[in-house]
């Protein structure tokens, strides 16, 4: 597992850089634009491009691509893989460009579907439509960038695709600082940043593909058999592997019926949860899929419990390795986000435009999302196991059930709890999805938990309880954080995060 750990470090390191820049981006947006009707319009318009970014660049599309790319290379070598990439880039590129043009033309209708509550505010609806026309072309760039990233990941060039989100954040930051003051409607600068960021994400990867002799000219001839296979897997993989992202889109849809600012409060909370989720959860999914694909190549899925194929031992150990990291690092991240929710939001976003009320609301949303963090992470590890073995139908069925659970819970909880109820419903649904995925793998004998799980649970739970008590007793009430300078809040937050991490690791090591 040493090779996996090294790859995880590469992906996690680049993702950490991206997340830090993402925080800088959100901090800048919060301080320049606040939480209001304009930012709600941008976040709604950004939902579709951002959803595709998460679906395609954070590993979900890889579930459809990597196994098929691997099969092509095994069957016909680098030339066959190159032929498949030419066919895929032509088919996916043409399809997504066509859909983007339709989306741009139908932008007002899409805004009504995404945020029907905007219909009561014609100016906000029109602004959201203009922003959507700017951001939608990002989808075409990110789909092709994800295809390039899948080919690079298959050959263990994990660091290159993992770096590309940095370029998106830099583009948005640059446009917010330089372009916004020059526009009549400054919020449109964020839309231009998304568009330029997508172009940069695709262009950055092309030289690395060329070095691997995997940069063919796209063609639209009769599709390669592998292309038809990828397209057939695409829908099930995207729904089954990205149910959390779809649920987050549903949150924005329902939040448009709540008080102004609700979409923004959920967005900032979601961004904070994405920090550990991206660094560990998405990175685990990206790194583990090629390994599982090789270990599961040619292995039929067992029809009953206790039946194993020739490679299921190593396959199960790889899964066990991934889930072990979900527990050991996901638990302290969850506890830290719940206990430090409002201090985190106040430290990062409190300003003249982002008021104390916004801190309370975004902090409550963060607690709701944080409760599902470990489930979000676990699904990033479990879903690729199905895809590596060619099973797209099981995650699809579980995904549809999870979506139904989330919708039902959201409708029940949003009335009394507002946007916090939406976040909580998404977390509860995520736990349902993770349990279903795990149960299916265990029931068929594909995954057999290792003997170390008893020790892991004991150590992690005791260390986590120690961490929660330390942070709860030490950080104090929110009022303490509101009446000090921004730099003092930052120093205090850094001190408690560092101290909590050190204590958790020391207790964990003592009990291991």
Secondary structure as the mmCIF struct_conf table of DSSP 4:
data_model
#
loop_
_struct_conf.conf_type_id
_struct_conf.id
_struct_conf.beg_label_comp_id
_struct_conf.beg_label_asym_id
_struct_conf.beg_label_seq_id
_struct_conf.end_label_comp_id
_struct_conf.end_label_asym_id
_struct_conf.end_label_seq_id
HELX_RH_AL_P HELX_RH_AL_P1 UNK A 2 UNK A 33
BEND BEND1 UNK A 35 UNK A 36
HELX_RH_AL_P HELX_RH_AL_P2 UNK A 37 UNK A 52
HELX_RH_PI_P HELX_RH_PI_P1 UNK A 53 UNK A 57
TURN_TY1_P TURN_TY1_P1 UNK A 58 UNK A 58
BEND BEND2 UNK A 59 UNK A 59
HELX_RH_AL_P HELX_RH_AL_P3 UNK A 60 UNK A 105
TURN_TY1_P TURN_TY1_P2 UNK A 106 UNK A 106
HELX_RH_AL_P HELX_RH_AL_P4 UNK A 107 UNK A 114
HELX_RH_3T_P HELX_RH_3T_P1 UNK A 116 UNK A 120
HELX_RH_AL_P HELX_RH_AL_P5 UNK A 122 UNK A 135
TURN_TY1_P TURN_TY1_P3 UNK A 136 UNK A 137
HELX_RH_AL_P HELX_RH_AL_P6 UNK A 138 UNK A 154
TURN_TY1_P TURN_TY1_P4 UNK A 155 UNK A 156
HELX_RH_AL_P HELX_RH_AL_P7 UNK A 158 UNK A 174
HELX_RH_PI_P HELX_RH_PI_P2 UNK A 175 UNK A 179
HELX_RH_3T_P HELX_RH_3T_P2 UNK A 180 UNK A 182
BEND BEND3 UNK A 183 UNK A 185
TURN_TY1_P TURN_TY1_P5 UNK A 186 UNK A 187
HELX_RH_AL_P HELX_RH_AL_P8 UNK A 188 UNK A 211
TURN_TY1_P TURN_TY1_P6 UNK A 212 UNK A 213
HELX_LH_PP_P HELX_LH_PP_P1 UNK A 216 UNK A 218
BEND BEND4 UNK A 221 UNK A 222
HELX_LH_PP_P HELX_LH_PP_P2 UNK A 223 UNK A 224
HELX_RH_AL_P HELX_RH_AL_P9 UNK A 225 UNK A 241
HELX_RH_AL_P HELX_RH_AL_P10 UNK A 243 UNK A 255
TURN_TY1_P TURN_TY1_P7 UNK A 256 UNK A 257
BEND BEND5 UNK A 258 UNK A 259
TURN_TY1_P TURN_TY1_P8 UNK A 260 UNK A 261
HELX_RH_AL_P HELX_RH_AL_P11 UNK A 262 UNK A 276
HELX_RH_PI_P HELX_RH_PI_P3 UNK A 277 UNK A 282
HELX_RH_AL_P HELX_RH_AL_P12 UNK A 283 UNK A 296
TURN_TY1_P TURN_TY1_P9 UNK A 297 UNK A 298
HELX_LH_PP_P HELX_LH_PP_P3 UNK A 299 UNK A 302
BEND BEND6 UNK A 303 UNK A 304
TURN_TY1_P TURN_TY1_P10 UNK A 305 UNK A 306
TURN_TY1_P TURN_TY1_P11 UNK A 310 UNK A 311
HELX_RH_AL_P HELX_RH_AL_P13 UNK A 312 UNK A 339
TURN_TY1_P TURN_TY1_P12 UNK A 340 UNK A 340
HELX_RH_AL_P HELX_RH_AL_P14 UNK A 341 UNK A 349
BEND BEND7 UNK A 351 UNK A 354
HELX_RH_AL_P HELX_RH_AL_P15 UNK A 356 UNK A 370
TURN_TY1_P TURN_TY1_P13 UNK A 371 UNK A 372
HELX_RH_AL_P HELX_RH_AL_P16 UNK A 373 UNK A 388
TURN_TY1_P TURN_TY1_P14 UNK A 389 UNK A 390
HELX_RH_AL_P HELX_RH_AL_P17 UNK A 393 UNK A 417
TURN_TY1_P TURN_TY1_P15 UNK A 418 UNK A 418
HELX_RH_AL_P HELX_RH_AL_P18 UNK A 419 UNK A 443
TURN_TY1_P TURN_TY1_P16 UNK A 444 UNK A 445
BEND BEND8 UNK A 446 UNK A 446
TURN_TY1_P TURN_TY1_P17 UNK A 451 UNK A 452
HELX_RH_AL_P HELX_RH_AL_P19 UNK A 453 UNK A 475
HELX_RH_AL_P HELX_RH_AL_P20 UNK A 478 UNK A 482
TURN_TY1_P TURN_TY1_P18 UNK A 483 UNK A 483
BEND BEND9 UNK A 484 UNK A 484
HELX_RH_AL_P HELX_RH_AL_P21 UNK A 486 UNK A 511
#
